[in-house]
Amino acid sequence: MIKIYRKKVAWMLMAGLLLGSLSGCQKKETGSIKGTAVQERESRPGRDTTMSAQEPEESKAMGRYSETEIELPEEIENHMKCGFFRGESGNLELYTKEGDYYSEAISDTFRYIYQDGVWERDEAWAGNDALKEKGIDLMYITWGMDKAYYLGGTDSDYRYHLFKLEEDGKLTEQLEGVFEPEEGRDYGLLPPKFQVLEDGKILVYAYSEAYLYDASGKRMFSMAKDFSGTTSDARGFSEGSEFVTVLDDQVVRYDLNSAKVTESIACDEIDGVRDSAELFGDGAGGIYMATETGLSHINKGGSMWEVLIDGSLNHMGMRSMYMTGFLEGDNQDYYGLFSSGDAGKGILLFHYEYDPDMAAVPPSSLTVYSLKDNSTVRQAASQFQSEHPEVRVEVRTAVEDGGSVTEEIIQGLNTELLSGKGADVLILDGLPAKSYIEKGVLMDLSGLVEEIESSGDMYNRLIDGLKESDGTFYQVPARFSFPLLIGEEGTLKAYSSLESMAEYQGERPLVPVENYGNLLRLTANLRYKELFAGEEGLADRELLIRYLETVKTLGDANGAKTIFSEQEMEEKWTSNYVKENGIIDNSINYDAGRADSAMTEADSFGGLGIPVEVRRLHPGTLIVPAEDLYLPSTLAAVNHSTANEELAKEFIRCLLSFDVQKEEFYDGFPVHKKAMTVLIEMDKEGFSMGSGIGDYHISAEYPSSEVREEIAAMADGLAVPIRIDQTVMQMVEDGSRDYFDGKESAQQAADKILRTMSIYLAE
């Protein structure tokens, strides 16, 4: 229901934030290109994904690619990249423009050429003046296979134009009329990329297709390709008579004479690859694929991929950086161009050269385990790797993106940890931390916490919330969020107890309609202290019954169901999706008068645009934290059985460092105060968002600096961490379904839940 918009950038929506479907493969194939001498271990559900081992035979293997940053001209620090390729002289060429995509003015554009290890600006480049004369804002430039330069950009009406830059510096328009909008639309196709072939044909990349035009501008045919979810997606390349792209999560070859797929290549063995993948050819029919996991290659006709560069050992794996270009050099070397994100320093360029004297695998190993992929952990792993090149950081996850964490996965991990094995560092999100502490699985981190808190850089109360009753610490949060309530002051008092929630009488329901899975969870979170303050928690039968009855009363009032039909979801503005904490932003229901209050989870400033706008539209409406509760996340702990205690603790220091904490991954606020200040001061002019259902629509801007300061100040009052065992929560949901469907009593449901829970808690 919620969409994000940016001025003049429909084709760059949420670039770098949405996950793509392209995956790389980590299999070895003998070939002429230097590659890693070690085949990577797989990380798949149901397999041993937590072992931390140092393998002497691997450390003896020599030869891998080293990474060196190439200094770029200082003046382009705040520029945007428009092109990166090898041009007419064979040298690297970089094209940038001033300003950003939010600007309404035509930006100055610049050409830089890399010669003899130095970047030089081409002051005589005619492209800038030619574009300004035409009133075109440059978006993309490339060197065609027909040995000419081609430029694409938008005019003042946001219509796209493609030009050939002639030798006399003039622009000749190509494919006139192709990019005109269809009737009823404000703009036409805005291609993220195009290529000009040797015979003058032009390959234009759209979102789910690529179109081939002849030199006269006639469309010859279209070829399907995957859409990753971001309109900047331009995965693919043309070489010879072939077009290589991604289709149905596989790399495919199209014959450009027939538009038919001639080969499909599976590549599903690397998890967590984003849409910023770069595909390019090797000149002999082979394919390169560069992603955050590294650089892989497959020969023409081959069946297995060779890992050339391991992205976990360099900056390729950093989640704060988005790959915007990857090229082959002259001597089996490579160049990677990256954007370092909102809190970074703009454009970065790295050179990758094969070093036969470098150990193929660092001699030491540190393993980090989490149930699901975590961007902050990935960022810390890359940062740690760059600071400790002698240590290989292996980040293992139990399930792939979109996968479900099952009870069997957790039981398997528990068995391994209790036997004295497992990863060095554990990310406890979703894991039974309390049980691990009781069984001696985790290491006491009190000394480390004292050191971290003494720096004065942290929100110490958020860390202190994880202190055990005996004063020890076994887990440290790297991120946090907190529930916010939306409504008038009198209404919000109803959230002070289960009883007052159940007894609420207003013009509308207290809580917007949700499925019972979410209603159970949001009630458990909002009334956490009441439900979990006692030693037994939900194992207290009378408390469990009262909890279930409260949720049923709320559900009767707002029309909740265990599962909705498609028609019901549309009518009730809800879904069957169940969030771990149940707190889904439903401020639009409050705005539309469908409930007397609403709630949202504050985990980023950008995500609060709609709730803040709703408050503005309704005088007397408040946005306040739910008591002093917060949701700690990216909870780091050290396995008591680790042989790498100091390295594991150093990794946690890195996780909490300013360099990692200042990056925004929309996975929670930082626990580092200075990092929070960076986010508070970060303006995002032109960034807007909207939500709509049927005839209803609301839009909002990025929260103002005053609002950002207001939200950040709320962190000072948070003290009680919400720590709910998700396995227990799932047992409650499963065991109460018949009660909510009217098939049994609350007492019967409670007894059924307690029987299941007792077996789990006894393990």
Salt bridges, closest charged atoms under 4 A:
GLU40 OE1 - ARG392 NH2 2.55
GLU42 OE1 - ARG47 NH1 2.40
GLU55 OE2 - ARG41 NH1 2.43
GLU58 OE2 - ARG41 NH1 3.63
GLU67 OE1 - HIS315 ND1 2.63
GLU69 OE2 - LYS345 NZ 3.59
GLU75 OE2 - ARG121 NH1 3.98
GLU88 OE2 - ARG111 NH2 3.79
GLU93 OE2 - ARG111 NH2 2.98
ASP108 OD1 - LYS132 NZ 2.55
ASP122 OD2 - ARG111 NH1 2.70
GLU123 OE2 - ARG121 NE 3.22
ASP137 OD2 - LYS8 NZ 3.52
ASP137 OD2 - LYS97 NZ 3.22
ASP155 OD2 - HIS161 NE2 2.86
GLU173 OE2 - HIS161 ND1 2.64
GLU180 OE1 - ARG159 NH1 3.36
ASP199 OD2 - LYS201 NZ 2.54
ASP233 OD1 - ARG235 NE 3.00
GLU242 OE1 - ARG253 NH1 2.99
GLU242 OE2 - LYS300 NZ 3.40
GLU263 OE1 - ARG253 NE 2.56
GLU269 OE2 - LYS27 NZ 3.02
ASP271 OD1 - ARG44 NH1 3.51
ASP282 OD2 - HIS297 NE2 2.81
GLU292 OE1 - ARG274 NE 3.05
GLU292 OE1 - ARG319 NE 2.91
ASP310 OD2 - ARG392 NH1 2.72
ASP330 OD1 - ARG86 NH2 2.33
ASP333 OD2 - HIS351 NE2 2.68
ASP342 OD2 - LYS684 NZ 3.35
GLU353 OE1 - HIS351 ND1 3.67
ASP373 OD2 - ARG319 NH2 2.75
ASP373 OD1 - ARG378 NE 2.70
GLU390 OE2 - HIS388 ND1 3.50
GLU394 OE1 - ARG41 NH2 2.79
GLU394 OE1 - ARG396 NH2 2.60
GLU400 OE2 - ARG44 NH1 2.59
GLU451 OE2 - ARG653 NE 2.76
ASP457 OD1 - LYS674 NZ 3.99
GLU468 OE2 - ARG723 NH1 3.81
GLU507 OE1 - ARG508 NH1 3.67
GLU530 OE1 - ARG527 NE 2.90
GLU530 OE2 - ARG546 NH1 3.11
GLU542 OE2 - ARG541 NH1 3.48
ASP556 OD1 - LYS552 NZ 2.96
GLU568 OE2 - LYS561 NZ 2.43
ASP591 OD1 - HIS618 NE2 2.68
ASP596 OD1 - ARG508 NE 3.03
GLU601 OE1 - LYS579 NZ 2.69
GLU613 OE2 - ARG616 NH2 2.70
GLU627 OE2 - ARG527 NH1 3.05
GLU627 OE1 - LYS529 NZ 3.75
ASP628 OD1 - LYS529 NZ 2.94
GLU645 OE2 - LYS649 NZ 2.89
GLU650 OE1 - ARG653 NH1 3.05
GLU663 OE2 - LYS662 NZ 2.79
GLU664 OE1 - LYS684 NZ 2.91
ASP667 OD1 - ARG479 NE 3.45
ASP683 OD1 - ARG708 NH2 2.74
GLU710 OE2 - ARG615 NH1 2.80
GLU733 OE1 - ARG521 NH1 2.70
GLU733 OE2 - ARG737 NH2 3.71
ASP734 OD1 - ARG737 NH2 3.39
ASP738 OD2 - LYS752 NZ 3.50
GLU744 OE2 - LYS752 NZ 3.23
ASP751 OD1 - ARG541 NE 2.69
